């Protein structure tokens, strides 16, 4: 038994979760934040058998994509004022961890 812990961009999360549930996976959703932009993420917990890992990863891969986004930067006050300039950053995608599970019970 394995525990898949997938951290997914908020914009991709609904597609990933609905696709996983359509494929028969039971998921638990946690709202999380983090990263450079302090943007919203969704952390999904999935308890599955090891032979289902590839299918789970494929669904996450298909429905969470990396993309470029322009974000404004803040001005600096100090020796002088530096006007803000937009910066292009990469957002989206997923970070996925697989953990071993010693015991699993649905109560």
N, C-alpha and C positions, 0 to 999 in steps of 0.2 A: 504494500500500500504506500502511496506517495501523497504528499501535500504540495499542490502547485499554488504558489503565491505570485500573482501577476499584478504588477503596478501599471495601470493603463491611464493614458491621458483622458480627462473627463469627456472631451469631444468624441472619443472613440468608444467609450465604455459601453454605451447602450447597445451598439451593434455587436460588440464582442459578447456581452452577457446574453443577449437574445439568441445569438447563434450557438453559443455553448449550451443553453437550455434546450434549444430545438434538437441538438445532437444528443440530448439525454444526460448531460452533466448537471449535477447539483452544485450550486455555487452559493457562497456567502459573500456579500458586498460590504466593504468598509469604505467610507468617505475619508480621503486622506489629502494632505497637501505637501508640497515640497518642491525641491528643485530650484534652479536658478531664478525662475520667474515667479516662484511661490504660487504656481497655478494649481488648480484643482486636479486631483487624481482620484482614481477609484482603485482600491486594492481588492482583488478577488481571491478568495480561498476556495480551492477545489480539491476534494479528497477523491483520488482515483487509483485504479490498479495500474501498475507499471506499463502494461501493454497498451494502455489508452493514452500514454503521454504524447506520442507523435500526433495523434488526431487532435488532441487538445492544443498543442503548439501550432498546428496548421491553422486551426480556427482563429487563434489569437493573432497569428501572423497575417492572415487574410483581412482581418477587420480592424487592425491598428496600424496606421501608417505614419511614418515620419514625414514632416513637411516643414518648409521654411515659413517664418512669420516675422514681420517687421514690428519691433517694439520700440517705444520711445525710451531714451535714457534720461536721467535727471541731471539738472545743472549742478555744477560744483561752485560753492562759494568759498573763497579762500583768498589767495593772492589776486585772483581776478575771477570774473564770471565766465564760465564756459557754457555756451548755449547747448541745449540738448540736441542730439542728433540721433535719428533712428538707427537701430542696429538690427541686422538680420540674424535670427537664431533658429535653431532646429527644434521643433516641438513634436509631440505625438510619439507614436511607437509604444513599445511595452518593455518593461524589465520583468523577467520571469525567473523565479527561483523554484527549485524542486527539492523538497525536504523528505527525508525518510520518516515514516510514521510507524511507531512501535505498536500502537493499538488504536483501533477505531471502533466506535460504537455509536449507533443512532438510537437515542433514547426518547 
